[in-house]
Amino acid sequence: MKLKGKTALITGAGRGIGRSIALAFAREGCHIALAARTPTELDHTAVDISALGVTALPIVCDVTRTEDISRTVSTTLDTFGHVDILVNNAGEARFKPVYQLSLEEWTQALNVNVTSAFLFVQGVLPGMMTRRSGRIINISSVTGIKALPEQAAYGAAKHAMNSLTKSLNLELRDYNIAAHALCPGGVDTKLSQDAMPHRDKSEWMQPEDIAHTALYLATLSSHMAVDIISMRRFAGDPLA
Ligand SMILES: NC(=O)c1ccc[n+]([C@@H]2O[C@H](COP(=O)([O-])OP(=O)(O)OC[C@H]3O[C@@H](n4cnc5c(N)ncnc54)[C@H](OP(=O)(O)O)[C@@H]3O)[C@@H](O)[C@H]2O)c1
């Protein structure tokens, strides 16, 4: 088992990509703290993780609330003692042209998709730096690399996610801590269904495709600097 006895804190782990990453890590022996807002989805994932013989710690958390983030990190540390791997995956996508975006929508996009990651990183870093060991995997997007129409707020957040990742690698290399940003194109999940209900997703990636790459990153030597990975399916749709 590649992650036997390790611990991971994964946000947005109730469904979609986060749930798949949680299950992929659990299959490799990793204990998982999983955070999201919907208790039923968290509990469902926790049951499936526990069935794999590792500990699942479901924590109800709204990542736009700083007090929820503090409680999530402290509950995880109280239970597991330390965090080996942080996966900042929680996110939402609401697409609109810039001229229709309200300040509240802009701020919400940044809060959910990147400010939460910054705060979770700050929460786990002291322990990782003391232990001189740690891995941070940020689930970004192809929109963090290139602009797409109606995705200015989401894209600004994901560009910031990539920048945060690169800064972390420059600042933390002496601590044996590595950060990675994973930038998928279209993945067939609730997020993409809500944001793009009319797009044909039959050729899009599945959450398991992203989980497979996240597992690769989680097990990569910390001597390897892999800042950003871009992923898409070889399909006719250039946005997929
Ligand atoms: N699907 C795609 O095409 C695609 C492509 C590139 C990147 N991504 C990225 O992949 C990540 C996961 O998305 P997904 O496609 O798997 O979507 P999803 O199935 O809708 O899952 C999103 C997860 O994030 C959680 N979440 C959302 N807002 C939250 C909040 N305020 N507080 C706590 N948790 C919150 C959700 O749980 P609750 O609603 O219960 O809180 C859910 O568990 C996102 O960062 C997204 O930007 C997705």
The ligand as an SDF file (V2000), in Angstrom:
LIG
                    3D

 48 52  0  0  0  0  0  0  0  0999 V2000
  -16.1080   19.1650  -12.8260 N   0  0  0  0  0  0  0  0  0  0  0  0
  -15.2420   19.7980  -13.6130 C   0  0  0  0  0  0  0  0  0  0  0  0
  -15.4220   19.9010  -14.8370 O   0  0  0  0  0  0  0  0  0  0  0  0
  -14.0040   20.4060  -13.0020 C   0  0  0  0  0  0  0  0  0  0  0  0
  -12.9650   20.7930  -13.8640 C   0  0  0  0  0  0  0  0  0  0  0  0
  -11.8190   21.3600  -13.3340 C   0  0  0  0  0  0  0  0  0  0  0  0
  -11.7120   21.5380  -11.9760 C   0  0  0  0  0  0  0  0  0  0  0  0
  -12.7280   21.1620  -11.1460 N   0  0  0  0  0  0  0  0  0  0  0  0
  -12.5720   21.4130   -9.7050 C   0  0  0  0  0  0  0  0  0  0  0  0
  -12.7120   20.2000   -8.9990 O   0  0  0  0  0  0  0  0  0  0  0  0
  -13.1330   20.4820   -7.6680 C   0  0  0  0  0  0  0  0  0  0  0  0
  -14.2410   19.5380   -7.2760 C   0  0  0  0  0  0  0  0  0  0  0  0
  -15.3570   19.7890   -8.1050 O   0  0  0  0  0  0  0  0  0  0  0  0
  -16.3320   18.6510   -8.6420 P   0  0  0  0  0  0  0  0  0  0  0  0
  -16.3720   18.7870  -10.1000 O   0  0  0  0  0  0  0  0  0  0  0  0
  -16.0130   17.3500   -8.0310 O   0  0  0  0  0  0  0  0  0  0  0  0
  -17.7320   19.2080   -8.0960 O   0  0  0  0  0  0  0  0  0  0  0  0
  -18.8490   18.6220   -7.1360 P   0  0  0  0  0  0  0  0  0  0  0  0
  -19.1710   17.2210   -7.4810 O   0  0  0  0  0  0  0  0  0  0  0  0
  -19.9330   19.6320   -7.1380 O   0  0  0  0  0  0  0  0  0  0  0  0
  -18.1190   18.6140   -5.7150 O   0  0  0  0  0  0  0  0  0  0  0  0
  -17.7550   19.8040   -5.0890 C   0  0  0  0  0  0  0  0  0  0  0  0
  -17.4190   19.5050   -3.6400 C   0  0  0  0  0  0  0  0  0  0  0  0
  -17.0460   20.7380   -3.0080 O   0  0  0  0  0  0  0  0  0  0  0  0
  -17.8550   20.9290   -1.8610 C   0  0  0  0  0  0  0  0  0  0  0  0
  -18.0930   22.3410   -1.6130 N   0  0  0  0  0  0  0  0  0  0  0  0
  -18.6050   23.2720   -2.4530 C   0  0  0  0  0  0  0  0  0  0  0  0
  -18.7390   24.4330   -1.8220 N   0  0  0  0  0  0  0  0  0  0  0  0
  -18.3160   24.2340   -0.5470 C   0  0  0  0  0  0  0  0  0  0  0  0
  -18.2300   25.0560    0.6040 C   0  0  0  0  0  0  0  0  0  0  0  0
  -18.6100   26.3410    0.5890 N   0  0  0  0  0  0  0  0  0  0  0  0
  -17.7620   24.5060    1.7470 N   0  0  0  0  0  0  0  0  0  0  0  0
  -17.3800   23.2070    1.7910 C   0  0  0  0  0  0  0  0  0  0  0  0
  -17.4150   22.3950    0.7370 N   0  0  0  0  0  0  0  0  0  0  0  0
  -17.8940   22.9110   -0.4160 C   0  0  0  0  0  0  0  0  0  0  0  0
  -19.1450   20.1920   -2.1720 C   0  0  0  0  0  0  0  0  0  0  0  0
  -19.8330   19.7980   -0.9790 O   0  0  0  0  0  0  0  0  0  0  0  0
  -21.0800   20.5900   -0.3510 P   0  0  0  0  0  0  0  0  0  0  0  0
  -21.8810   21.1720   -1.4520 O   0  0  0  0  0  0  0  0  0  0  0  0
  -21.7540   19.5330    0.4460 O   0  0  0  0  0  0  0  0  0  0  0  0
  -20.4430   21.6160    0.5400 O   0  0  0  0  0  0  0  0  0  0  0  0
  -18.6220   18.9580   -2.8910 C   0  0  0  0  0  0  0  0  0  0  0  0
  -18.2250   17.9780   -1.9730 O   0  0  0  0  0  0  0  0  0  0  0  0
  -13.5030   21.9620   -7.6460 C   0  0  0  0  0  0  0  0  0  0  0  0
  -12.4790   22.7020   -7.0440 O   0  0  0  0  0  0  0  0  0  0  0  0
  -13.6150   22.3120   -9.1140 C   0  0  0  0  0  0  0  0  0  0  0  0
  -13.3440   23.6680   -9.3490 O   0  0  0  0  0  0  0  0  0  0  0  0
  -13.8680   20.5890  -11.6290 C   0  0  0  0  0  0  0  0  0  0  0  0
  1  2  1  0
  2  3  2  0
  2  4  1  0
  4  5  1  0
  4 48  2  0
  5  6  2  0
  6  7  1  0
  7  8  2  0
  8  9  1  0
  8 48  1  0
  9 10  1  0
  9 46  1  0
 10 11  1  0
 11 12  1  0
 11 44  1  0
 12 13  1  0
 13 14  1  0
 14 15  2  0
 14 16  1  0
 14 17  1  0
 17 18  1  0
 18 19  2  0
 18 20  1  0
 18 21  1  0
 21 22  1  0
 22 23  1  0
 23 24  1  0
 23 42  1  0
 24 25  1  0
 25 26  1  0
 25 36  1  0
 26 27  1  0
 26 35  1  0
 27 28  2  0
 28 29  1  0
 29 30  1  0
 29 35  2  0
 30 31  1  0
 30 32  2  0
 32 33  1  0
 33 34  2  0
 34 35  1  0
 36 37  1  0
 36 42  1  0
 37 38  1  0
 38 39  2  0
 38 40  1  0
 38 41  1  0
 42 43  1  0
 44 45  1  0
 44 46  1  0
 46 47  1  0
M  CHG  2   8   1  16  -1
M  END
$$$$
